[in-house]
């Protein structure tokens, strides 16, 4: 039985949800943070400083969930991505192995397979990173596997949703709240998402398994088209989604001229994940994907 857990990024969006879920399940949980900050109830603090260079006393921890890292940024130099996502994972995995930690769970990203993907993404799909962020996450995976070895599990979440989630959904909700017409009614795509609470429950399942798989995709079994996603957010926000038809090719060309092709791909491209390994562990989401999006929208207007 896992007894003493360190969650890095314990005050972050994903790390905080994981730490809170583990603590509520009765586990002894410590939240690692770069600086002193508030943590979820029942989570003990550990100020780590910069994980890329920190020297930590990890003796006594039976498992580490590495959820800290850099994401949702633009214009970041490759060296900064490497320091936050690769060097930190290398340093932590090495010290965890030396301290005798039995399990190391690395929270990576499904976007090592690209922002868009033709066909279904599975746990065995070869990687195809399309930016420095995804490339740094893949490098972190490869280095952690080499350094930590047996006992490592890599969880690759698709885009994470839930109340106050970071990322592109915040921009969509801001536009919806202001009543801005959105020319996205003609987008015909499918994308996968994962609720942050469902992701935390998956981490708990992995902790409780003796020999979990090395790689686990984290995605809701349903996918959703962008117009339906926008309508679900609007329902939660109690606003009207003013969706207008516009040829997607024209919007794609405009995004290219503005240097916003990556954002357009994330909005209008296809990315459907089939989390077979997660299902095999007995994981199921607590809500439908539409319910999770409605919940996300409702939290935006409750701020």
Helices and strands as residue ranges (DSSP letters): E 4-8, H 13-24, E 28-33, E 43-47, E 63-66, H 78-81, I 82-87, H 88-98, E 103-107, G 110-113, E 120-121, H 132-148, E 152-157, E 159-161, H 168-177, E 191-195, H 196-208, E 215-218, E 223-224, H 226-237, H 248-257, H 261-268, E 272-273, H 276-280, H 289-301
